[in-house]
Structure formats: structure tokens, C-alpha cells
Amino acid sequence: MKNMIRPSAEQSVIAAGFDLLNENPKASLAEIASHAGVGRATLHRHFSGREDLIRAMAWTAIREMDQAVEAACSESPSYSDAIRQMLGALIPLGDRYQFLLREPVEDHADIAAEFQKQQHEMRELVDAAKNEGLFDTAVPTDWITRSFDNILYAAWESVMAEETTPSQATTLAWQTLVHGLGANKNGQ
């Protein structure tokens, strides 16, 4: 039997935080510790309190998302393809993405600055894809990025509910983002 690397207590608490706080933003630290399979004392050895845990979760989310996007998009031949690749890379991290959108990260200047940087890069990517013809230039960039956020979360939920595979969710998310939900009747 292979030696499996077990997550550290800190990693387990962070993962439990994503599981519980996305379902119930008021989940207690005791509930998070229990879900992580550690005692409250262990949780407090790693995190001084709720804010410290939230901060660690935010940095974990940012780091994981950056790594996933970089790996997926590094060889994309176009901005449009990079957006498609980004969807596929971020769907498994939908809980992290939603956490960053929901949590008041502006309370932490360094985290807020990094998240704002990610959002700015996304707007630049959307604008570049508009110039390639992927999106209608009359549609505001912020509308497209908000749509991306919500479609990404819907795709993640669909995978978590076992309604779709990650590949199917990526295809459906891309189709929805680029073509919408309406039936194409005579090109209208």
C-alpha cells in the first residue's frame, strides 16, 4: 500500500472552512473543527480566531486559483481560448471563488488588493477576448465578468451535486457564457 500524504491539521481546517462557511457563513469554529476532524484546541493552535481562519482561507483560495489558471492558460493560443481554459480550471475551485466573492476581503488590505488584481486581470482578459470577437462589444465588460462568476459557481454546484462531470460542466458553462440559453431560431 502506498504511503498517502495526509493533509496537515491546518489544511484540514481550511478545507472544512470552505465546506461549511460556503453552506452557512455563520458556522462556528467548533463546527469547523469537528468537520475537520480536529479538536478546538488544535484549531486554535493554528488560527487565533475566526478572522485569522478567514484570512488563511482567502490566501489559500487566491493561491490555488492563480496556480490553476496559470497551469491551464499558459499555452492558450488566444484570449478567447484562455477564458475557456480558465473556466475548466476554476470549476473545481468554485467554492474558493465563491468564498472570495462573498467574504468581506476589503477588511484586509493585502487580500483585497490581490483579489482586485485578479478581477482587473479578468476584465482585461474579457476586453481582449471582445477584440477577438468572442463577446459582443456592446455588452459591458462588468456584465460579462459577473456572468462568468455566476456561471462558474453554477457549474461547480452541478459537479458537486453529481449532475454533471467537470468536463460536462465546463462545456455547458462555456456554451452558456458564449451563446446564452436561448434557442437559436433562424439566426436571431
Secondary structure, DSSP 8 states (H G I E B T S, - for coil): --------HHHHHHHHHHHHHHH-TT--HHHHHHHHT--HHHHHHH-SSHHHHHHHHHHHHHHHHHHHHHHHHTT-SSHHHHHHHHHHHHGGGHHHHHHHHHS-GGGSHHHHHHHHHHHHHHHHHHHHHHHHTSS-TTS-HHHHHHHHHHHHHHHHHHHHTTSS-HHHHHHHHHHHHHH-SS---TT-
